[in-house]
Amino acid sequence: MEDINKPSERRDFVVLAGMKNDGTIEFIKVYAIDEKLAISVLERFLTENNIHPSDFIVIQKGFEDVRGKEIISTRTEEELGAMLARLGLKLVSNGVLYLEGRDSIYQITAISKELLEKLSEKRETKLPIQEEVSIDLSNVGLPERYVKKMLLVSLMGDTFILNRAELDIANVLRKAVKGSVSIPRLIERDSVIIKIFDEEIHEVKGSYLDMVIVTPPVVHWDSHIDDMNSFSFREIEENVFEPPIFMKAMKGFLVLTEPPRDLVVMLLKLKRRGEMRVTLNGRQFKLPVDFTIIVDTKYPEKYSGLKFPIRINLPPLDDDTFSQVLSKELGINVPMEIVSMFPAEYKTFLGVEILVNLWDKLKNFEEGKSDIELLKEMATIVTGGVI
């Protein structure tokens, strides 16, 4: 690889940097054709500029949409240049990257810990948005009676859902939640860094050095498959921590499927206090807590006595609703006399999903049979031959 600091016309990577008047680099953004190259370029840039990797922290990485752009240079990144200028930094680069028709390109953004502390002490970023969270169930495909019940979630109060309909609450909310909220990329306390923004969880709508505008997050934890360690801090590098998942649900929803009662009690108490007190690497501090709890259960007796502002009862599908939902999913008419052949435990949203998968297999396996014959055969299979 050639001298990484030498300005050049490139087709594989480019480095943008934010520099003080004395030449100190506080901000680095690498664009490259893939992740492996981006990491390699960042490491080489740090080495050649005598920057210790521990003095910088990655605040964002992933593919960036570059449709409509032919190149990336300091001229095309005027908004970034203006933002850095407000922090006393000048945007410089090691040349021009020709995109050659690409729709997206990988990027890694890192800032110095000194700049991070500066941003934490004095919020320079003025976010040009009005935060709003709403629920739009019009395109989710739920029967009307379930739509009316689920709309109560839009009140943003901690919610208890008796889910005998076996509705995939988290998936429905991810499709239905609209709006924008701002969250910090990181929280820094006494040289300890907690990473809030997570590329795998948050849907980015706007990006700033210290803050990110995202769709209100929906974070799901299922006691059947997920670990209790999800509610602990985890050190990923020296003095840098991954937070509990409820902190990643900041300004959004934390959906808990059949959670332990003690966990729900703890989270409700944290919500009432509005903050959590933690000790990390011998340092004690307080962190903000701001999320909506949704308990998703079929066994309400486990949570008796716990007080939730909102309670929603989702009963199993009655025969008419089951017929409508299954007919829609299969693309055929399921008559009521066939509906009566299916056991009650399949008259839920999860039951319909299982039946649709079975239907697809039967269609391929039993070619030539009519829809009614296949429906009867499917009912026989799920009942074990007892109808």
VEXTORKOL-294160 format. One record per residue (C-alpha): residue in three letters; y, z, x. Coordinates in steps of 0.5 Angstrom, whole numbers, plus 500, padded with zeros to 3 digits. Example, Ala and Ser with C-alpha at 12.3 -4.5 7.8 and 13.67 -1.06 7.14 Angstrom:
<rs>
<resn = ALA; y = 491; z = 516; x = 525>
<resn = SER; y = 498; z = 514; x = 527>
</rs>
This chain:
<rs>
<resn = MET; y = 500; z = 500; x = 500>
<resn = GLU; y = 507; z = 498; x = 503>
<resn = ASP; y = 513; z = 503; x = 504>
<resn = ILE; y = 513; z = 506; x = 497>
<resn = ASN; y = 521; z = 507; x = 498>
<resn = LYS; y = 523; z = 500; x = 499>
<resn = PRO; y = 526; z = 496; x = 494>
<resn = SER; y = 521; z = 491; x = 492>
<resn = GLU; y = 519; z = 486; x = 486>
<resn = ARG; y = 513; z = 489; x = 483>
<resn = ARG; y = 507; z = 487; x = 479>
<resn = ASP; y = 503; z = 493; x = 479>
<resn = PHE; y = 508; z = 499; x = 479>
<resn = VAL; y = 515; z = 502; x = 480>
<resn = VAL; y = 518; z = 509; x = 481>
<resn = LEU; y = 524; z = 511; x = 478>
<resn = ALA; y = 527; z = 518; x = 480>
<resn = GLY; y = 533; z = 523; x = 479>
<resn = MET; y = 537; z = 525; x = 485>
<resn = LYS; y = 542; z = 530; x = 486>
<resn = ASN; y = 548; z = 528; x = 491>
<resn = ASP; y = 545; z = 531; x = 497>
<resn = GLY; y = 539; z = 526; x = 496>
<resn = THR; y = 534; z = 532; x = 493>
<resn = ILE; y = 529; z = 529; x = 488>
<resn = GLU; y = 529; z = 533; x = 481>
<resn = PHE; y = 525; z = 528; x = 477>
<resn = ILE; y = 520; z = 522; x = 478>
<resn = LYS; y = 517; z = 517; x = 473>
<resn = VAL; y = 512; z = 513; x = 475>
<resn = TYR; y = 510; z = 506; x = 471>
<resn = ALA; y = 503; z = 503; x = 473>
<resn = ILE; y = 498; z = 498; x = 470>
<resn = ASP; y = 493; z = 504; x = 470>
<resn = GLU; y = 492; z = 511; x = 470>
<resn = LYS; y = 489; z = 511; x = 477>
<resn = LEU; y = 494; z = 507; x = 480>
<resn = ALA; y = 499; z = 511; x = 477>
<resn = ILE; y = 496; z = 518; x = 480>
<resn = SER; y = 496; z = 515; x = 487>
<resn = VAL; y = 503; z = 512; x = 487>
<resn = LEU; y = 505; z = 519; x = 485>
<resn = GLU; y = 501; z = 523; x = 490>
<resn = ARG; y = 504; z = 518; x = 495>
<resn = PHE; y = 511; z = 518; x = 493>
<resn = LEU; y = 511; z = 526; x = 494>
<resn = THR; y = 508; z = 525; x = 500>
<resn = GLU; y = 513; z = 520; x = 503>
<resn = ASN; y = 519; z = 524; x = 501>
<resn = ASN; y = 516; z = 531; x = 503>
<resn = ILE; y = 516; z = 534; x = 497>
<resn = HIS; y = 510; z = 539; x = 496>
<resn = PRO; y = 506; z = 537; x = 489>
<resn = SER; y = 506; z = 545; x = 487>
<resn = ASP; y = 514; z = 544; x = 486>
<resn = PHE; y = 513; z = 539; x = 481>
<resn = ILE; y = 510; z = 539; x = 474>
<resn = VAL; y = 507; z = 533; x = 470>
<resn = ILE; y = 511; z = 534; x = 463>
<resn = GLN; y = 508; z = 527; x = 460>
<resn = LYS; y = 503; z = 522; x = 461>
<resn = GLY; y = 500; z = 516; x = 457>
<resn = PHE; y = 501; z = 509; x = 455>
<resn = GLU; y = 508; z = 507; x = 453>
<resn = ASP; y = 510; z = 502; x = 448>
<resn = VAL; y = 514; z = 496; x = 452>
<resn = ARG; y = 514; z = 491; x = 447>
<resn = GLY; y = 520; z = 487; x = 448>
<resn = LYS; y = 521; z = 488; x = 455>
<resn = GLU; y = 520; z = 483; x = 461>
<resn = ILE; y = 521; z = 488; x = 466>
<resn = ILE; y = 522; z = 496; x = 468>
<resn = SER; y = 528; z = 497; x = 472>
<resn = THR; y = 534; z = 502; x = 472>
<resn = ARG; y = 538; z = 497; x = 468>
<resn = THR; y = 533; z = 497; x = 463>
<resn = GLU; y = 532; z = 505; x = 462>
<resn = GLU; y = 540; z = 506; x = 461>
<resn = GLU; y = 538; z = 512; x = 456>
<resn = LEU; y = 534; z = 515; x = 461>
<resn = GLY; y = 540; z = 514; x = 466>
<resn = ALA; y = 545; z = 517; x = 461>
<resn = MET; y = 540; z = 523; x = 460>
<resn = LEU; y = 539; z = 525; x = 467>
<resn = ALA; y = 547; z = 524; x = 469>
<resn = ARG; y = 548; z = 529; x = 464>
<resn = LEU; y = 544; z = 534; x = 468>
<resn = GLY; y = 548; z = 532; x = 475>
<resn = LEU; y = 542; z = 527; x = 477>
<resn = LYS; y = 543; z = 519; x = 479>
<resn = LEU; y = 537; z = 514; x = 476>
<resn = VAL; y = 534; z = 510; x = 482>
<resn = SER; y = 528; z = 506; x = 483>
<resn = ASN; y = 524; z = 503; x = 488>
<resn = GLY; y = 525; z = 496; x = 485>
<resn = VAL; y = 523; z = 492; x = 479>
<resn = LEU; y = 516; z = 492; x = 475>
<resn = TYR; y = 515; z = 485; x = 472>
<resn = LEU; y = 511; z = 487; x = 465>
<resn = GLU; y = 508; z = 480; x = 465>
<resn = GLY; y = 507; z = 480; x = 457>
<resn = ARG; y = 504; z = 487; x = 457>
<resn = ASP; y = 505; z = 491; x = 450>
<resn = SER; y = 504; z = 498; x = 454>
<resn = ILE; y = 504; z = 501; x = 461>
<resn = TYR; y = 501; z = 507; x = 463>
<resn = GLN; y = 507; z = 512; x = 465>
<resn = ILE; y = 507; z = 519; x = 469>
<resn = THR; y = 513; z = 524; x = 468>
<resn = ALA; y = 514; z = 530; x = 473>
<resn = ILE; y = 520; z = 534; x = 474>
<resn = SER; y = 521; z = 540; x = 479>
<resn = LYS; y = 520; z = 547; x = 477>
<resn = GLU; y = 528; z = 548; x = 479>
<resn = LEU; y = 530; z = 543; x = 474>
<resn = LEU; y = 525; z = 546; x = 469>
<resn = GLU; y = 528; z = 553; x = 470>
<resn = LYS; y = 535; z = 550; x = 469>
<resn = LEU; y = 533; z = 547; x = 462>
<resn = SER; y = 530; z = 553; x = 460>
<resn = GLU; y = 536; z = 557; x = 461>
<resn = LYS; y = 541; z = 552; x = 458>
<resn = ARG; y = 539; z = 547; x = 453>
<resn = GLU; y = 542; z = 540; x = 455>
<resn = THR; y = 538; z = 536; x = 450>
<resn = LYS; y = 542; z = 535; x = 444>
<resn = LEU; y = 536; z = 532; x = 439>
<resn = PRO; y = 539; z = 527; x = 434>
<resn = ILE; y = 534; z = 529; x = 428>
<resn = GLN; y = 534; z = 533; x = 422>
<resn = GLU; y = 527; z = 537; x = 422>
<resn = GLU; y = 523; z = 536; x = 416>
<resn = VAL; y = 516; z = 537; x = 414>
<resn = SER; y = 513; z = 534; x = 407>
<resn = ILE; y = 507; z = 532; x = 404>
<resn = ASP; y = 505; z = 525; x = 401>
<resn = LEU; y = 498; z = 524; x = 398>
<resn = SER; y = 500; z = 518; x = 395>
<resn = ASN; y = 496; z = 514; x = 400>
<resn = VAL; y = 490; z = 519; x = 401>
<resn = GLY; y = 486; z = 517; x = 395>
<resn = LEU; y = 485; z = 523; x = 392>
<resn = PRO; y = 483; z = 524; x = 385>
<resn = GLU; y = 490; z = 527; x = 381>
<resn = ARG; y = 487; z = 534; x = 380>
<resn = TYR; y = 486; z = 535; x = 387>
<resn = VAL; y = 493; z = 532; x = 389>
<resn = LYS; y = 497; z = 537; x = 385>
<resn = LYS; y = 493; z = 542; x = 388>
<resn = MET; y = 494; z = 540; x = 395>
<resn = LEU; y = 501; z = 539; x = 394>
<resn = LEU; y = 502; z = 546; x = 394>
<resn = VAL; y = 501; z = 546; x = 402>
<resn = SER; y = 508; z = 543; x = 402>
<resn = LEU; y = 511; z = 550; x = 401>
<resn = MET; y = 509; z = 551; x = 408>
<resn = GLY; y = 507; z = 558; x = 406>
<resn = ASP; y = 500; z = 561; x = 409>
<resn = THR; y = 495; z = 558; x = 405>
<resn = PHE; y = 488; z = 560; x = 403>
<resn = ILE; y = 484; z = 554; x = 400>
<resn = LEU; y = 477; z = 556; x = 396>
<resn = ASN; y = 474; z = 549; x = 398>
<resn = ARG; y = 468; z = 548; x = 394>
<resn = ALA; y = 470; z = 541; x = 393>
<resn = GLU; y = 468; z = 540; x = 401>
<resn = LEU; y = 474; z = 536; x = 402>
<resn = ASP; y = 476; z = 535; x = 409>
<resn = ILE; y = 483; z = 539; x = 409>
<resn = ALA; y = 485; z = 537; x = 416>
<resn = ASN; y = 484; z = 530; x = 416>
<resn = VAL; y = 487; z = 529; x = 409>
<resn = LEU; y = 493; z = 533; x = 412>
<resn = ARG; y = 493; z = 529; x = 418>
<resn = LYS; y = 494; z = 523; x = 413>
<resn = ALA; y = 499; z = 526; x = 409>
<resn = VAL; y = 504; z = 530; x = 413>
<resn = LYS; y = 510; z = 526; x = 414>
<resn = GLY; y = 517; z = 528; x = 418>
<resn = SER; y = 519; z = 530; x = 425>
<resn = VAL; y = 520; z = 537; x = 428>
<resn = SER; y = 522; z = 538; x = 435>
<resn = ILE; y = 518; z = 542; x = 440>
<resn = PRO; y = 519; z = 544; x = 447>
<resn = ARG; y = 514; z = 541; x = 452>
<resn = LEU; y = 514; z = 547; x = 456>
<resn = ILE; y = 516; z = 554; x = 456>
<resn = GLU; y = 518; z = 558; x = 462>
<resn = ARG; y = 518; z = 565; x = 463>
<resn = ASP; y = 519; z = 569; x = 470>
<resn = SER; y = 516; z = 563; x = 474>
<resn = VAL; y = 510; z = 562; x = 469>
<resn = ILE; y = 509; z = 556; x = 465>
<resn = ILE; y = 506; z = 555; x = 458>
<resn = LYS; y = 505; z = 547; x = 456>
<resn = ILE; y = 506; z = 546; x = 449>
<resn = PHE; y = 506; z = 539; x = 448>
<resn = ASP; y = 499; z = 536; x = 448>
<resn = GLU; y = 498; z = 528; x = 448>
<resn = GLU; y = 492; z = 529; x = 445>
<resn = ILE; y = 494; z = 533; x = 439>
<resn = HIS; y = 502; z = 531; x = 438>
<resn = GLU; y = 504; z = 524; x = 435>
<resn = VAL; y = 510; z = 523; x = 439>
<resn = LYS; y = 517; z = 520; x = 435>
<resn = GLY; y = 522; z = 521; x = 441>
<resn = SER; y = 522; z = 524; x = 448>
<resn = TYR; y = 527; z = 528; x = 452>
<resn = LEU; y = 526; z = 532; x = 458>
<resn = ASP; y = 525; z = 539; x = 456>
<resn = MET; y = 523; z = 537; x = 448>
<resn = VAL; y = 519; z = 532; x = 444>
<resn = ILE; y = 520; z = 530; x = 437>
<resn = VAL; y = 513; z = 529; x = 434>
<resn = THR; y = 510; z = 529; x = 427>
<resn = PRO; y = 509; z = 536; x = 424>
<resn = PRO; y = 502; z = 537; x = 428>
<resn = VAL; y = 495; z = 539; x = 424>
<resn = VAL; y = 491; z = 543; x = 429>
<resn = HIS; y = 484; z = 544; x = 426>
<resn = TRP; y = 479; z = 549; x = 429>
<resn = ASP; y = 472; z = 550; x = 426>
<resn = SER; y = 468; z = 556; x = 427>
<resn = HIS; y = 461; z = 552; x = 427>
<resn = ILE; y = 463; z = 548; x = 433>
<resn = ASP; y = 469; z = 551; x = 436>
<resn = ASP; y = 470; z = 556; x = 441>
<resn = MET; y = 474; z = 563; x = 440>
<resn = ASN; y = 476; z = 561; x = 447>
<resn = SER; y = 481; z = 556; x = 444>
<resn = PHE; y = 485; z = 563; x = 442>
<resn = SER; y = 486; z = 565; x = 449>
<resn = PHE; y = 491; z = 563; x = 455>
<resn = ARG; y = 487; z = 558; x = 460>
<resn = GLU; y = 490; z = 558; x = 467>
<resn = ILE; y = 490; z = 550; x = 469>
<resn = GLU; y = 493; z = 551; x = 476>
<resn = GLU; y = 497; z = 556; x = 479>
<resn = ASN; y = 502; z = 559; x = 474>
<resn = VAL; y = 501; z = 554; x = 469>
<resn = PHE; y = 497; z = 555; x = 463>
<resn = GLU; y = 494; z = 552; x = 457>
<resn = PRO; y = 496; z = 556; x = 451>
<resn = PRO; y = 492; z = 558; x = 445>
<resn = ILE; y = 491; z = 553; x = 440>
<resn = PHE; y = 496; z = 556; x = 435>
<resn = MET; y = 502; z = 555; x = 439>
<resn = LYS; y = 500; z = 547; x = 440>
<resn = ALA; y = 501; z = 548; x = 432>
<resn = MET; y = 508; z = 550; x = 433>
<resn = LYS; y = 512; z = 548; x = 427>
<resn = GLY; y = 506; z = 545; x = 423>
<resn = PHE; y = 499; z = 547; x = 421>
<resn = LEU; y = 493; z = 551; x = 424>
<resn = VAL; y = 487; z = 549; x = 419>
<resn = LEU; y = 481; z = 554; x = 420>
<resn = THR; y = 475; z = 553; x = 417>
<resn = GLU; y = 471; z = 559; x = 416>
<resn = PRO; y = 474; z = 563; x = 421>
<resn = PRO; y = 472; z = 570; x = 423>
<resn = ARG; y = 476; z = 575; x = 418>
<resn = ASP; y = 479; z = 579; x = 425>
<resn = LEU; y = 482; z = 572; x = 427>
<resn = VAL; y = 485; z = 571; x = 421>
<resn = VAL; y = 488; z = 578; x = 421>
<resn = MET; y = 491; z = 578; x = 428>
<resn = LEU; y = 494; z = 571; x = 426>
<resn = LEU; y = 497; z = 574; x = 420>
<resn = LYS; y = 500; z = 580; x = 424>
<resn = LEU; y = 503; z = 575; x = 429>
<resn = LYS; y = 506; z = 571; x = 424>
<resn = ARG; y = 509; z = 577; x = 421>
<resn = ARG; y = 512; z = 579; x = 427>
<resn = GLY; y = 514; z = 572; x = 429>
<resn = GLU; y = 512; z = 573; x = 436>
<resn = MET; y = 507; z = 575; x = 441>
<resn = ARG; y = 507; z = 579; x = 447>
<resn = VAL; y = 503; z = 577; x = 453>
<resn = THR; y = 501; z = 579; x = 460>
<resn = LEU; y = 500; z = 573; x = 465>
<resn = ASN; y = 499; z = 574; x = 472>
<resn = GLY; y = 502; z = 581; x = 472>
<resn = ARG; y = 508; z = 578; x = 468>
<resn = GLN; y = 509; z = 581; x = 461>
<resn = PHE; y = 514; z = 577; x = 456>
<resn = LYS; y = 514; z = 575; x = 449>
<resn = LEU; y = 513; z = 568; x = 446>
<resn = PRO; y = 515; z = 565; x = 439>
<resn = VAL; y = 510; z = 564; x = 434>
<resn = ASP; y = 512; z = 559; x = 429>
<resn = PHE; y = 506; z = 555; x = 425>
<resn = THR; y = 503; z = 555; x = 418>
<resn = ILE; y = 496; z = 558; x = 417>
<resn = ILE; y = 491; z = 554; x = 412>
<resn = VAL; y = 484; z = 558; x = 411>
<resn = ASP; y = 479; z = 553; x = 409>
<resn = THR; y = 473; z = 557; x = 406>
<resn = LYS; y = 467; z = 556; x = 401>
<resn = TYR; y = 466; z = 564; x = 402>
<resn = PRO; y = 472; z = 568; x = 399>
<resn = GLU; y = 469; z = 574; x = 399>
<resn = LYS; y = 469; z = 574; x = 407>
<resn = TYR; y = 477; z = 575; x = 406>
<resn = SER; y = 478; z = 580; x = 400>
<resn = GLY; y = 484; z = 584; x = 401>
<resn = LEU; y = 488; z = 579; x = 405>
<resn = LYS; y = 494; z = 577; x = 402>
<resn = PHE; y = 496; z = 569; x = 402>
<resn = PRO; y = 503; z = 567; x = 399>
<resn = ILE; y = 499; z = 561; x = 397>
<resn = ARG; y = 492; z = 560; x = 394>
<resn = ILE; y = 489; z = 554; x = 392>
<resn = ASN; y = 482; z = 553; x = 388>
<resn = LEU; y = 478; z = 546; x = 390>
<resn = PRO; y = 472; z = 546; x = 385>
<resn = PRO; y = 466; z = 541; x = 386>
<resn = LEU; y = 467; z = 534; x = 383>
<resn = ASP; y = 465; z = 534; x = 375>
<resn = ASP; y = 461; z = 528; x = 373>
<resn = ASP; y = 467; z = 524; x = 371>
<resn = THR; y = 470; z = 525; x = 378>
<resn = PHE; y = 464; z = 524; x = 382>
<resn = SER; y = 463; z = 518; x = 378>
<resn = GLN; y = 470; z = 515; x = 380>
<resn = VAL; y = 470; z = 517; x = 387>
<resn = LEU; y = 463; z = 514; x = 388>
<resn = SER; y = 464; z = 508; x = 385>
<resn = LYS; y = 471; z = 507; x = 389>
<resn = GLU; y = 467; z = 508; x = 395>
<resn = LEU; y = 461; z = 504; x = 394>
<resn = GLY; y = 465; z = 498; x = 391>
<resn = ILE; y = 461; z = 498; x = 385>
<resn = ASN; y = 460; z = 502; x = 378>
<resn = VAL; y = 456; z = 508; x = 378>
<resn = PRO; y = 454; z = 509; x = 371>
<resn = MET; y = 454; z = 516; x = 368>
<resn = GLU; y = 446; z = 516; x = 367>
<resn = ILE; y = 445; z = 515; x = 374>
<resn = VAL; y = 450; z = 521; x = 376>
<resn = SER; y = 446; z = 526; x = 372>
<resn = MET; y = 440; z = 524; x = 377>
<resn = PHE; y = 444; z = 527; x = 383>
<resn = PRO; y = 444; z = 534; x = 385>
<resn = ALA; y = 450; z = 539; x = 384>
<resn = GLU; y = 450; z = 540; x = 392>
<resn = TYR; y = 452; z = 532; x = 393>
<resn = LYS; y = 458; z = 532; x = 388>
<resn = THR; y = 463; z = 534; x = 393>
<resn = PHE; y = 467; z = 530; x = 398>
<resn = LEU; y = 462; z = 531; x = 403>
<resn = GLY; y = 457; z = 529; x = 399>
<resn = VAL; y = 460; z = 523; x = 397>
<resn = GLU; y = 461; z = 521; x = 404>
<resn = ILE; y = 453; z = 523; x = 406>
<resn = LEU; y = 451; z = 518; x = 400>
<resn = VAL; y = 456; z = 512; x = 402>
<resn = ASN; y = 453; z = 513; x = 409>
<resn = LEU; y = 446; z = 513; x = 406>
<resn = TRP; y = 448; z = 507; x = 401>
<resn = ASP; y = 450; z = 503; x = 407>
<resn = LYS; y = 443; z = 504; x = 410>
<resn = LEU; y = 439; z = 502; x = 404>
<resn = LYS; y = 443; z = 496; x = 403>
<resn = ASN; y = 440; z = 493; x = 410>
<resn = PHE; y = 433; z = 496; x = 409>
<resn = GLU; y = 432; z = 494; x = 402>
<resn = GLU; y = 435; z = 487; x = 401>
<resn = GLY; y = 434; z = 484; x = 394>
<resn = LYS; y = 434; z = 490; x = 390>
<resn = SER; y = 440; z = 491; x = 385>
<resn = ASP; y = 445; z = 496; x = 385>
<resn = ILE; y = 442; z = 500; x = 380>
<resn = GLU; y = 435; z = 500; x = 383>
<resn = LEU; y = 439; z = 502; x = 390>
<resn = LEU; y = 443; z = 508; x = 386>
<resn = LYS; y = 436; z = 511; x = 383>
<resn = GLU; y = 433; z = 510; x = 390>
<resn = MET; y = 438; z = 514; x = 393>
<resn = ALA; y = 438; z = 519; x = 388>
<resn = THR; y = 430; z = 520; x = 389>
<resn = ILE; y = 431; z = 520; x = 397>
<resn = VAL; y = 437; z = 526; x = 396>
<resn = THR; y = 433; z = 530; x = 391>
<resn = GLY; y = 426; z = 529; x = 395>
<resn = GLY; y = 423; z = 525; x = 390>
<resn = VAL; y = 424; z = 531; x = 384>
<resn = ILE; y = 429; z = 528; x = 379>
</rs>
